[in-house]
């Protein structure tokens, strides 16, 4: 059975209302909140689960990150509160955090450091300084930091999910972010 947009929107709205306990009704005037609820419902539907199950999985991932030492207890509490309130859709902020994390992991691989080793080395210095200490260029570091996103963008353009012009704009912003992140001096602990 194929659902049209109206049926899908009604289904997503009903699921959001059930999962959000009335937050969808309160957010009717807020277009971004409604879009967020719809987006969560679509993700849940695509995975064959309910919105509540999706939120439970997100909470479990936060718990796993806390246990692995990737995030602090305070950050875990904030994230879990946002998940419980249904405020998980902050597209630009979330995308920026994901990009930063991906860039840091890529930089670590380029420098031959595990994530823990990189976290131990970074306080009081920058990625560029670590790269220079290993005799590697900052340009190569920045290219390595952007490479995973560049590959994903190329796949999105090839499959028609993203226009080349938009991919170029995103890649330009990522290049700028990589340059800033490379020279950023991380605070000492």
C-alpha positions in Angstrom: 0.0 0.0 0.0 1.4 3.3 -1.0 0.7 6.4 1.1 0.3 9.8 -0.3 1.6 13.0 1.4 -1.6 13.8 3.2 -1.9 10.3 4.6 1.7 10.3 5.6 1.3 13.7 7.3 -1.8 12.5 9.2 0.1 9.4 10.3 3.1 11.4 11.3 1.0 13.9 13.2 -0.9 11.2 15.0 2.4 9.4 16.0 3.9 12.7 17.1 0.8 13.5 19.2 1.0 10.1 20.8 4.7 10.3 21.5 4.9 13.9 22.4 1.9 13.9 24.7 0.3 17.0 23.2 3.5 18.9 22.2 2.4 18.7 18.6 -0.8 20.6 19.4 1.1 23.2 21.3 3.6 23.5 18.4 1.0 24.0 15.6 1.9 27.7 15.4 5.6 26.9 15.3 6.5 25.7 11.8 9.9 24.5 12.8 8.6 22.3 15.6 6.0 20.8 13.3 8.7 20.1 10.7 10.8 18.5 13.4 8.0 16.2 14.5 7.3 15.2 10.9 11.0 14.6 10.3 11.2 12.3 13.3 8.1 10.5 12.2 9.5 9.9 8.8 12.8 8.6 10.2 10.9 6.3 12.5 8.7 5.0 9.7 11.7 4.4 7.5 13.3 2.3 10.2 10.0 0.5 10.9 9.7 1.7 14.5 7.6 4.2 16.4 8.7 7.7 17.3 8.9 6.6 21.0 11.2 3.8 20.0 13.3 6.2 18.0 13.6 8.4 21.0 14.5 5.5 23.2 17.3 4.5 20.8 18.6 8.1 20.8 18.7 8.0 24.6 20.5 4.7 24.5 23.1 6.2 22.2 23.6 9.1 24.6 24.1 6.6 27.4 26.6 4.7 25.4 28.5 7.8 24.6 28.6 8.7 28.3 29.8 5.3 29.3 32.6 5.4 26.6 33.7 8.8 27.9 32.9 10.7 24.7 30.6 13.1 26.4 30.3 14.5 29.9 27.5 13.7 32.4 26.2 17.3 32.1 26.0 17.1 28.3 24.3 13.7 28.5 21.7 15.1 30.8 21.1 18.0 28.5 20.8 15.7 25.4 18.4 13.3 27.2 16.2 16.3 28.3 16.0 17.5 24.7 15.1 14.0 23.5 12.4 13.7 26.2 11.0 17.1 25.2 11.0 16.3 21.5 13.5 19.1 20.8 16.0 17.0 19.0 15.7 18.9 15.6 18.2 21.7 15.6 19.4 21.0 12.0 22.2 23.6 11.8 23.6 23.0 15.3 23.3 19.2 15.0 25.0 19.2 11.6 27.8 21.4 12.8 28.4 19.1 15.8 28.4 16.0 13.5 30.7 17.7 11.1 33.1 18.7 13.9 33.1 15.2 15.3 33.7 13.7 11.9 36.5 16.2 11.2 38.2 15.4 14.5 38.0 11.6 13.9 39.4 12.1 10.4 42.2 14.3 11.8 43.0 11.6 14.4 43.2 9.0 11.7 45.5 11.3 9.6 47.7 11.8 12.6 47.7 8.1 13.5 46.0 8.7 16.8 43.0 7.0 18.4 40.2 9.2 19.6 41.4 8.8 23.2 45.0 9.7 22.3 43.8 12.7 20.3 41.7 13.9 23.3 44.8 13.5 25.5 47.1 15.3 23.1 44.8 18.3 22.1 44.5 20.3 25.4 46.7 23.3 25.1 47.6 22.8 21.4 46.0 22.7 18.0 45.6 20.1 15.3 47.9 22.1 13.1 50.6 22.0 15.8 50.2 18.2 16.2 50.4 17.8 12.4 53.5 20.0 12.2 55.2 18.0 15.0 54.7 14.9 12.9 56.1 16.6 9.8 52.7 16.7 8.0 51.3 19.7 6.3 48.3 21.6 7.5 46.8 21.6 4.0 47.0 17.7 4.0 45.4 17.7 7.5 42.5 19.9 6.3 42.0 17.8 3.2 41.9 14.7 5.4 39.3 16.3 7.7 37.0 17.2 4.8 37.5 13.9 2.8 34.6 11.9 4.3 32.1 14.7 3.8 33.4 15.3 0.3 32.8 11.6 -0.5 29.2 11.7 1.0 28.4 14.9 -1.0 29.7 13.3 -4.2 27.5 10.2 -3.6 24.5 12.5 -2.9 25.1 14.4 -6.2 25.6 11.2 -8.1 22.3 9.8 -6.9 20.4 13.0 -7.5 19.6 13.7 -3.9 21.6 16.9 -3.9 22.3 19.6 -6.6 26.0 20.1 -7.5 25.7 23.9 -6.7 24.4 23.1 -3.2 27.2 20.5 -2.7 29.8 23.1 -3.7 28.4 25.6 -1.2 28.4 23.0 1.6 31.9 21.9 0.7 33.1 25.5 0.8 31.7 25.9 4.3 33.3 22.7 5.4 36.6 23.8 4.0 36.4 27.0 6.0 35.3 25.0 9.1 38.2 22.6 8.7 40.7 25.5 8.4 39.3 27.1 11.6 39.3 23.8 13.5 42.9 23.0 12.4 44.3 26.2 14.0 42.0 26.3 17.0 43.9 25.9 20.3 42.0 23.6 22.4 41.6 24.7 26.1 43.9 23.0 28.6 42.0 20.8 31.1 
